[in-house]
Amino acid sequence: MFDWQFYITFCAIFLAIGYAVWRIYRVVRGDADPCSDCELKKNCKKFGQSKEK
């Protein structure tokens, strides 16, 4: 009845919705590290390890 394109599209939409829900849950929960996904976390001024002084 449905072809393979339907299943691929359904999986992509399902994964996108799941990822959005997971990100919203982390923000709403409030105890998540706000810098967890930042590439500059190691050199961030918030952590006192900045090379600029």
C-alpha positions as CSV (number, residue, x, y, z in Angstrom):
1,M,0.0,0.0,0.0
2,F,2.7,2.5,1.0
3,D,6.0,2.7,-0.7
4,W,9.5,3.1,0.7
5,Q,9.4,6.9,0.3
6,F,6.6,7.2,2.8
7,Y,8.5,5.2,5.4
8,I,11.6,7.3,4.9
9,T,9.6,10.5,5.2
10,F,7.7,9.2,8.2
11,C,11.0,8.2,10.0
12,A,12.6,11.6,9.2
13,I,9.6,13.5,10.6
14,F,9.4,11.3,13.6
15,L,13.0,11.8,14.4
16,A,12.8,15.6,14.0
17,I,9.8,15.7,16.3
18,G,11.5,13.5,18.9
19,Y,14.6,15.7,18.8
20,A,12.5,18.9,19.2
21,V,10.7,17.4,22.2
22,W,14.0,16.3,23.8
23,R,15.5,19.8,23.4
24,I,12.3,21.4,24.8
25,Y,12.4,19.0,27.7
26,R,16.0,19.9,28.5
27,V,15.2,23.6,28.5
28,V,12.0,23.3,30.6
29,R,13.7,21.0,33.1
30,G,16.1,23.8,34.0
31,D,19.0,21.8,35.4
32,A,20.7,21.3,32.1
33,D,24.1,22.9,31.5
34,P,23.4,25.8,29.1
35,C,26.9,25.5,27.6
36,S,26.7,21.7,27.0
37,D,26.6,22.0,23.2
38,C,28.9,24.9,22.9
39,E,32.2,24.3,21.0
40,L,33.9,27.2,22.9
41,K,33.1,25.8,26.3
42,K,36.7,25.1,27.1
43,N,37.8,28.7,26.5
44,C,34.7,30.4,27.8
45,K,35.1,33.4,30.1
46,K,32.4,32.0,32.3
47,F,34.7,29.2,33.4
48,G,37.7,31.5,34.0
49,Q,39.9,29.7,31.5
50,S,39.9,32.3,28.7
51,K,43.2,33.0,27.0
52,E,42.3,36.7,26.9
53,K,43.2,38.5,30.1
